Amino acid sequence: MASHSTLSRRGRIGAVAAASLAAALVLGGCASGGSEPAASGDAEAASFGEISVQYSWIKNEEFAGEFYAYENGYYDEAGFSEVTGIAGPDTGVAKLLSGTVQVALSDAASVGAAVAEQDAPLKIVATTFQKNPFTILSLTDGGDIATPEDLIGKKIGVQDSNASVFAALLAANDIDPADLEIVPVDFDPTPLINGEVDGFMAYLTNEAITVEMSGYPVTNLAYAENGLPYVAEAFTVTDQYLAENPDLIKAFLIAEIKGWTDTFTNPVEDTAALVTKYYNESAAAGDLTFGELDPAKVAAGITAQALLISTEETEANGLFTISDELKEQTLASLAASGWELESDDLFDTTIIDEIYAENPDLLDYLP
């Protein structure tokens, strides 16, 4: 039932449209994570036990679909006794390889770098964001960085965990890192507002909105439009875990699809309230947070990220799917950064394709 604030074909509105490679391959052989073996047959009758999922960022609107999966019992229905969502920032690469987590919401640059440089046995099996949300954020009245060439001679604030993703942007645009100054920052964009840096590594769906809503006109150099159109918030597992737990992964992704469908069919205000609930619980648990959430900013973030999640391809093929064209675009982005990979090195979308072949009712996620 669509309303003016429901994310639908009619109601999606334009808006201002973290994480990178972990340090090292922790273990040569990857543990299966200790979850119970997948049962055959109906996933709803299976008992998959506990799994841990590494989030790329703090528990805000980027994980609204996961929060609905908790709130509406989709993980329970899928056969999980507990799904532990671990707040970031973290690419999840090292934790996957050590068996600390079973699933990570990561990005193609972080995973691709690990596969290419370390032969890490990882696969992206589905993706939330069809378009990655990374941007170099600048003030229109300041650095005004609108093209990759505008980076030259500028001071750019980059978080440690985003260093390799920023390096990929430079490499994709043939820019020598020596031609600009990289300034270590955290995730608070205050250094940009104060003029300490000319540009700031950010998310279109997060800091870019925060700064603009604070009254500063902004310019975005979106990665997806400047040489790096790759998937992000991508469901990533080890090769071993994928081989040993296909039914578990299928059940988990079905629960996720249901949760993210709710973000499109429910009013934005309701989703923002749910996000606030889980954010506050995360803050109480001692996770990294950034003060109280602004409901208007959360709502703007939900609307902005919908444009990265929902595309003509997902409307045709379903949420989380990765078309052959998108795979090729992702691989071309990685190649421009020096990471040469074949599709089968990085992707295995067999399970997400099977889900929609077996459950065509899940295809229609928009009201």
Sequence and secondary structure as in RCSB ss.txt:
>XXXX:A:sequence
MASHSTLSRRGRIGAVAAASLAAALVLGGCASGGSEPAASGDAEAASFGEISVQYSWIKNEEFAGEFYAYENGYY
DEAGFSEVTGIAGPDTGVAKLLSGTVQVALSDAASVGAAVAEQDAPLKIVATTFQKNPFTILSLTDGGDIATPED
LIGKKIGVQDSNASVFAALLAANDIDPADLEIVPVDFDPTPLINGEVDGFMAYLTNEAITVEMSGYPVTNLAYAE
NGLPYVAEAFTVTDQYLAENPDLIKAFLIAEIKGWTDTFTNPVEDTAALVTKYYNESAAAGDLTFGELDPAKVAA
GITAQALLISTEETEANGLFTISDELKEQTLASLAASGWELESDDLFDTTIIDEIYAENPDLLDYLP
>XXXX:A:secstr
   TTB STTT           SS   SS   TT     SS GGG   EEEEEE SS SSGGGHHHHHHHHTTHH
HHHTEEEEEEE  S   HHHHHHTS SEEEEEHHHHHHHHHHH   EEEEEEEESS  EEEEEETTTT   SGGG
GTT EEEE GGGHHHHHHHHHHTT  GGGSEEEE  S  HHHHTTS SEEEEETTTHHHHHHHTT  EEEEEGGG
TT    EEEEEEEHHHHHH HHHHHHHHHHHHHHHHHHHHSBHHHHHHHHHHHHHHHHHTT    SS  HHHHHH
HHHHHHHHH  HHHHHH TT   HHHHHHHHHHHHHTT    HHHHB  HHHHHHHHH GGGS    
